[in-house]
Amino acid sequence: MALEYIAAYFSYLDYLAELSDAECGRLFKACLVYGKTGATPELRGNERYVWPGIKSQIDRDAEKYKRRCEKNSKNINIRWNTNEYERIPIDTKDTKAKEKAKEKEKAKEKDIQNIPPKSPQGETKPEDALAERKIPEPIKAELCKWFQYKKERREIYKPTGLLSFLSTVEKKCVMYGEEDIINLIEESMSNGWRGIIWERLSGKEKPAEKPIELPPDLIEAKKQHEEAMERFRAGEANWEDLIP
């Protein structure tokens, strides 16, 4: 591929809205590496769901760049004889029109081939996709309000963005309490924010669960079993001795 640069489109902001800074960084690096070398990167986070759409756009831009270079080279060869530096006749308008029409047809076919496949979510509504997720019911109810809020702002989630958003919510449900998450979603809507700023939950993580303590009699039985196993391994006891 070996491009000198890749184009960044404002529409990418829709893809990046629900990604963390680290995921955005890995995605940006992947775009640069792919544009320069053509090597497909190995992604491990939510950015892997966004990558196919951006990759298709890079491929389309690369193809357009290639066609433009070929066209410029052809025009130079038409106008100049590179061996004798003499002017040669230019193609007629009719020939140029035919060539231009063929190029448009090829470009159209290429664009059709580069259309990414539909997301597994297809045309599923956000509420339907939410029902399949392991998210507490109170938070699901609040997310339904959030989807309506986004719809009113004309910022409807695209399939890939929806998958990434719901995955993020599932992770946050493990880390933070229901009440804190619900309050943050309500705060986001009341302030007119475009997205949910999860960093505002920092410091509100759930306390770590205390390990279950065994009763004293079980602790003593475990100790005796371990001592019997040590004697058995050392050849000081038979397996019958291990039975209490």
Buried (B, 14 or more C-beta within 10 A) or exposed (E): BEBEEBBEEEEBEBBBBBBBEEBBEBBBEBBBEBBBEEEEBEBEBBBBBBBEBBBBBBBBBBBBBEBEEEEEEEEEEEEEEEEEEEEEEEEEEEEEEEEEEEEEEEBEEBEEEBEEEEBEBEEBEBEEBBEEBEBEEEBBEBBEEBBEBBEEEEEEBBBBBBBBBBBBBEEBBEEBBBEBBBBBBEEBBEEEEEEBEBEEBEEBEEEEEEEEEEEEEEEEEEEEEEEBEEEBEEEEBEEEEEEE
